[in-house]
Amino acid sequence: MRAGLATLAAADYLALDGRGQVSCLYPFSTAPTAHGIVIDGRQRYAMCSIDALGIPAMIDQELEITGRCAICDRTIAIRVAPGAILTATPPETRVVARQDEAEPACAACCPFTVFVCSQEHADRFARRIAGTHALSLGEALTHVEEIFGGLLAEELPASRPRGRRWGQARNA
């Protein structure tokens, strides 16, 4: 079993802590995070804002996502169905995301992939953290559905897909 976990960790499907215990199984965190999701009445946590937005597509279910602005700590609530942002409070909510395909996502991306309550806060966060990009909820949803839409397929790719680079054309 340990060899199987190591293989999945090397492919970035999960992460192991220093004791060899599973700390995340993307998109889910084993510990509470700022990205909450209620599934079938049970509180769950995503590793980052991108992971939270991808869960509805992954399980083909409408969900409520709760978060906090990474700048001012304002409460954020987003209702997402596969393929659609249904509601967002505040309506100006944005995602600031970081991609780094050379390192495990739990270390290089997730801590810097957050919700913010406005474009002003997105710009402020992006200036503070190198390699981050501000995205509208619609842009982020399009990106995450490419990643998570087929994650529960019968066969997994050799490594977990992270989608195209921010701003890259769909057919590129």
For each residue, the residues with C-beta under 8 A, 3 or more apart:
1: 4 5
2: 5 6 20
3: 6 7
4: 1 7 8
5: 1 2 8 9 14 16 20 22
6: 2 3 9 10 16
7: 3 4 10 11
8: 4 5 11 13 14
9: 5 6 12 13 14 15 16 104
10: 6 7
11: 7 8 156 158 159 160
12: 9 26 104 105 159 160 162
13: 8 9 25 26 156 159 160
14: 5 8 9 22 23 24 25 26
15: 9 22 23 24 104 106 107
16: 5 6 9 20 21 22 23
17: 20 21 22 23
18:
19:
20: 2 5 16 17
21: 16 17
22: 5 14 15 16 17 25 30
23: 14 15 16 17 29 30 31 106
24: 14 15 28 29 30 47 106 110
25: 13 14 22 28 30
26: 12 13 14 47 51 105 160
27: 46 47 51 52 54 55 58 148
28: 24 25 44 45 46 47 51
29: 23 24 32 33 35 45 46 47
30: 22 23 24 25
31: 23 45
32: 29 36 45
33: 29 36 45 46 47 48
34: 67 68 70 114 115
35: 29 45 46 47 48 49 51 52 65 66 67 115
36: 32 33 43 44 45 46 52 65 66 67
37: 43 44 45 46 52 55 63 64 65 66
38: 41 42 43 44 63 64
39: 42 44 55 59 61 63
40:
41: 38
42: 38 39
43: 36 37 38
44: 28 36 37 38 39 55
45: 28 29 31 32 33 35 36 37
46: 27 28 29 33 35 36 37 49 51 52 54 55 65
47: 24 26 27 28 29 33 35 51 105 106 110
48: 33 35 51 52 97 105 109 110 111 113 114
49: 35 46 52 53 67 95 96 97 113 114 115 140
50: 53 54 95 97 109 113 140 143 144 147
51: 26 27 28 35 46 47 48 54 55 110 113 144 148
52: 27 35 36 37 46 48 49 55 65 67
53: 49 50 56 65 78 80 95 137 140 141 144
54: 27 46 50 51 57 58 144 145 147 148 151
55: 27 37 39 44 46 51 52 58 59 63 65 148
56: 53 59 60 61 62 63 80 81 82
57: 54 60 82 83 144 145 148 149
58: 27 54 55 148 149 151 152
59: 39 55 56 152
60: 56 57 82
61: 39 56 82
62: 56 79 80 81 82 86
63: 37 38 39 55 56 79 80
64: 37 38 77 78 79
65: 35 36 37 46 52 53 55 76 77 78 79 80
66: 35 36 37 75 76 77 78
67: 34 35 36 49 52 75 76 77 78 114 115
68: 34 73 74 75 76 115
69: 72 73 74 76 115 116 117 118 121
70: 34 96 114 115 116 121 125
71: 116 117 121 124 125
72: 69 117 121
73: 68 69
74: 68 69 90 117
75: 66 67 68 89
76: 65 66 67 68 69 88 89 90 93 115 117
77: 64 65 66 67 87 88 89
78: 53 64 65 66 67 85 87 88 89 93 115 137
79: 62 63 64 65 85 86 87 88
80: 53 56 62 63 65 84 85 86 141
81: 56 62 84 86
82: 56 57 60 61 62 145 149
83: 57 141 145
84: 80 81 141
85: 78 79 80 88 137 138 141
86: 62 79 80 81
87: 77 78 79
88: 76 77 78 79 85 91 93 137
89: 75 76 77 78 93
90: 74 76 93 117 118
91: 88
92: 117 118 119
93: 76 78 88 89 90 115 116 117 118 137
94: 115 116 117 118 119 121 122 134 135 136 137
95: 49 50 53 113 114 115 116 122 134 135 136 137 139 140
96: 49 70 112 113 114 116 122 125 126 129 132 133 134 135
97: 48 49 50 109 112 113 132 133 135 140 143 166
98: 108 109 112 113 129 131 132 133
99: 109 131 162 165 166
100: 103 105 108 109 131
101: 162
102: 108
103: 100 107 108 109
104: 9 12 15 107 108
105: 12 26 47 48 100 108 109 110 160 162
106: 15 23 24 47 109 110
107: 15 103 104 110 111
108: 98 100 102 103 104 105
109: 48 50 97 98 99 100 103 105 106 112 113 162
110: 24 47 48 51 105 106 107 113
111: 48 107
112: 96 97 98 109 129 131 132
113: 48 49 50 51 95 96 97 98 109 110 132
114: 34 48 49 67 70 95 96 125
115: 34 35 49 67 68 69 70 76 78 93 94 95
116: 69 70 71 93 94 95 96 121 122 125 134
117: 69 71 72 74 76 90 92 93 94 121
118: 69 90 92 93 94 121 122
119: 92 94 122 123 134
120: 123 124
121: 69 70 71 72 94 116 117 118 124 125
122: 94 95 96 116 118 119 125 126 134
123: 119 120 126 127 134
124: 71 120 121 127 128
125: 70 71 96 114 116 121 122 128 129 132 134
126: 96 122 123 129 132 133 134
127: 123 124
128: 124 125
129: 96 98 112 125 126 132
130:
131: 98 99 100 112
132: 96 97 98 112 113 125 126 129
133: 96 97 98 126 166 167
134: 94 95 96 116 119 122 123 125 126
135: 94 95 96 97 139 140 143 166
136: 94 95 139 140
137: 53 78 85 88 93 94 95 140 141
138: 85 141 142
139: 95 135 136 142 143
140: 49 50 53 95 97 135 136 137 143 144
141: 53 80 83 84 85 137 138 144 145
142: 138 139 145 146
143: 50 97 135 139 140 146 147 163 164 166
144: 50 51 53 54 57 140 141 147 148 163
145: 54 57 82 83 141 142 148 149
146: 142 143 149 161 163 164
147: 50 54 143 144 151 161 162 163
148: 27 51 54 55 57 58 144 145 151
149: 57 58 82 145 146
150: 153
151: 54 58 147 148 160 161
152: 58 59
153: 150 156
154:
155:
156: 11 13 153 160
157: 160 161
158: 11
159: 11 12 13
160: 11 12 13 26 105 151 156 157
161: 146 147 151 157
162: 12 99 101 105 109 147
163: 143 144 146 147
164: 143 146 168 169 170 172
165: 99 168
166: 97 99 133 135 143
167: 133
168: 164 165 172
169: 164 172
170: 164
171:
172: 164 168 169
